[in-house]
Amino acid sequence: MNKSRVGRVDRIEKHRRYFKHLRRSTKVMFHDENNETKVGDQVLVTSSRPLSARKKFSLLKIVRKGQE
């Protein structure tokens, strides 16, 4: 997976019937041209043309570096 990363998008939804707040997450695969992201970084990704079967996003910028 050279130049590829997997990120997680978190969101909070409300249950339609019980109105309980649920935490949901989605995994997205994005293109990292310079291999500059590490585990724990918060990044901003944007949609792009499909680069592979699962990779449809590309890295825009690193918002905050993670702790290692």
C-alpha positions in Angstrom: 0.0 0.0 0.0 2.6 2.5 -1.1 1.1 6.0 -1.3 -2.2 4.8 0.2 -3.7 5.3 3.6 -6.9 4.3 5.3 -8.8 6.9 7.4 -11.9 6.9 9.6 -14.7 9.4 9.4 -16.6 9.7 12.6 -20.2 11.0 12.9 -23.0 11.1 15.5 -26.5 10.1 14.4 -29.8 10.2 16.2 -31.8 7.0 16.3 -35.2 7.5 14.5 -37.3 5.8 17.1 -35.5 6.1 20.4 -33.7 9.4 19.8 -30.5 8.0 21.3 -27.2 9.5 19.9 -25.2 6.8 18.2 -21.5 7.1 17.2 -20.9 5.7 13.7 -17.7 5.5 11.7 -16.8 4.9 8.0 -13.4 3.8 6.7 -12.2 5.6 3.6 -9.0 4.9 1.6 -7.1 8.0 0.3 -4.1 8.8 -1.8 -1.0 10.2 0.0 1.5 11.1 -2.7 4.5 11.8 -0.5 3.8 9.3 2.3 3.8 12.0 4.9 0.9 10.9 7.1 1.4 8.7 10.2 -0.9 6.9 12.6 -3.0 9.2 14.6 -2.8 12.3 12.3 -6.0 14.2 11.6 -6.2 14.9 7.9 -8.5 16.7 5.4 -9.3 14.7 2.4 -11.2 15.6 -0.8 -13.0 13.4 -3.3 -11.1 12.8 -6.6 -11.4 10.5 -9.6 -11.2 6.8 -8.8 -7.5 5.8 -8.5 -8.3 2.2 -7.8 -11.2 0.0 -6.9 -11.4 1.4 -3.3 -9.4 4.6 -3.4 -11.6 7.6 -4.4 -10.2 10.3 -2.1 -6.9 12.2 -2.0 -5.1 14.0 0.8 -5.6 17.8 0.9 -3.6 18.7 4.1 -2.7 17.4 7.5 -4.7 19.3 10.1 -2.9 18.0 13.3 -0.1 15.6 13.8 -0.7 12.6 16.1 1.3 11.6 19.1 3.7 8.6 18.7 
